[in-house]
């Protein structure tokens, strides 16, 4: 007798890099990319890619953005929370 196990469907969360980048851009406000990139210890080009939705921010960058702008990491990633 063959025992069949139910299939487990794993649902991956959707990551909207463009929306994340838009929120990072909004946080930056009037500051230059060079200024915020220096604070984040990344290159200006890397920040530009994040803001355009071409790359994801690292955990370190997310934490620094959260501390600097008093917004939750959840808000930066999903637009929810404070």
N, C-alpha and C positions, 0 to 999 in steps of 0.2 A: 504494500500500500504506500502510495506517494503522498506525503503531506505537503500541501501547497501553502506557502506563507503569503500573506497579503503584501502587495507591493507598497513600499513607502515612497511617497512622492515628496521630494525635497524641493521646496520653493525658495529660490534665491531672491533676496531683496533687489529691487531695481535701483541702480545708482544713476542719478541724473547729474552728470558732471557739469553740464551747462548751467543748471540751476544752482549747484554749489558754487561755481565760479561767479555767477551773478550775485550771490549773497556775499562772497568775499569782496567783490568789487564795490558793493554797496557799503560794506564796513569800512573800506579804505577811504571812501569819501573823496575829499579834495587832496589828500596826501599823494605824493608821487609814488609810483611803484618802487622806485629805488629806495625810498625811505622805509616802506613797509617790508620790502625784501631784506633790508639790512637788519631790521628788528627780528625778522623770522629766521635769520641766518641762512638765507637762500639767495640765489641769483635772481636778478630782475626778470630774466627770461623765463625762469621757472614759475615765478609769480604770474607772469603774463599767460603762460600756458594754462595755469590753474583757472585764471579768470575767464579764459576763453573756452573752458571745458575740455581742454586737450589732455590734461593730466589731473590726477587726484592728489589732494594734499596729504602729506604724511601725518601720522599721529602727532608728531612733535609740532608740526605747523598748526594742526587743529587746536591743540592745547594752548599754544601761544596766541592764536587768534581769539580763542575763548577768554583767556586772561586779559588780553589787551583791550578788547571791546565789550567785555562783560556780557557776552552772549554764550548760550550753551552750545556745546559741540553738536547736540541734537538739532538745534536751530540751524547751524551752519550746514549740516549734512541733509536735513530733511525739511527745514523751514518750520519746524514745530518746536514748541517750548518758548523760552525767553530769548 
